[in-house]
Amino acid sequence: MNDSLERLKPARDEFQVTYRMRATRSEITSRAEALLLEQTVELPRALLRDEVIINRCVGTVESVEPLCDEQFRVVFKQPVSTIAGDPA
């Protein structure tokens, strides 16, 4: 495979993180995205322009499930590379 294409492939080693978040239905999507970015690249999406960083360092919001009044279970998949060897 072309080296430049290889760099654009998503990271293969991922782990799953589950959060319980408090938000309104209208704001949970944006709050989950903001938390995901804070936990991975610590930058707002608008500043992410490098495809390698986006594909290899930014995780994904896998699911958002309502629990009760303004509480949600949010599941992220994050690249292992974002924890720098520190699972805590």
C-alpha positions in Angstrom: 0.0 0.0 0.0 1.2 3.5 -0.7 2.8 5.0 2.4 0.7 8.2 2.3 -2.5 6.0 2.2 -1.2 3.9 5.0 -0.8 7.0 7.2 -4.5 7.9 6.6 -5.8 4.5 7.8 -7.6 4.6 11.2 -5.7 3.3 14.2 -6.4 -0.4 14.8 -5.9 -0.6 18.5 -8.8 1.0 20.3 -10.4 0.8 23.6 -13.9 1.6 24.7 -14.8 4.2 27.4 -18.3 4.7 28.9 -19.4 8.0 30.5 -22.5 9.0 32.3 -23.3 12.5 31.2 -25.8 15.0 32.3 -27.2 17.2 29.5 -30.5 18.1 27.8 -31.5 16.1 24.7 -30.8 19.1 22.6 -27.2 19.5 23.8 -26.0 15.9 24.4 -24.6 15.4 20.9 -22.4 18.5 21.1 -21.4 17.8 24.7 -20.4 14.3 23.9 -18.3 15.4 20.9 -16.6 18.1 23.0 -15.7 15.5 25.7 -14.4 13.1 23.1 -12.1 15.8 21.6 -10.9 16.8 25.1 -10.1 13.2 26.0 -8.2 12.6 22.7 -6.6 15.6 21.0 -7.6 18.4 23.3 -8.6 20.6 20.4 -11.9 21.8 19.0 -12.9 20.1 15.8 -12.6 23.3 13.8 -8.8 23.3 14.4 -8.3 19.7 13.2 -7.2 19.8 9.6 -4.6 17.0 9.4 -6.1 13.8 8.1 -3.5 11.7 9.9 -4.5 13.2 13.3 -8.2 12.9 12.5 -7.9 9.3 11.4 -5.4 8.1 14.0 -5.9 10.2 17.1 -9.5 11.3 17.3 -11.9 8.6 18.6 -15.6 8.2 17.8 -18.8 8.6 19.7 -20.2 5.0 19.3 -23.5 5.5 21.1 -25.6 7.8 23.2 -28.3 6.2 25.3 -30.8 8.0 27.5 -30.8 6.7 31.1 -33.2 9.0 32.9 -34.1 12.7 33.2 -31.2 14.5 31.4 -28.7 11.7 31.9 -27.1 9.6 29.2 -24.7 6.8 28.8 -22.2 7.8 26.2 -19.7 5.3 24.7 -16.5 6.3 22.9 -14.0 4.3 21.1 -10.5 5.9 21.4 -7.2 5.0 19.9 -4.8 3.4 22.4 -2.2 5.9 21.2 -4.2 8.7 23.0 -3.4 7.3 26.5 0.4 7.3 26.1 0.8 4.0 27.9 -1.1 5.2 31.0 -4.4 3.3 31.3 -5.5 5.2 34.3 
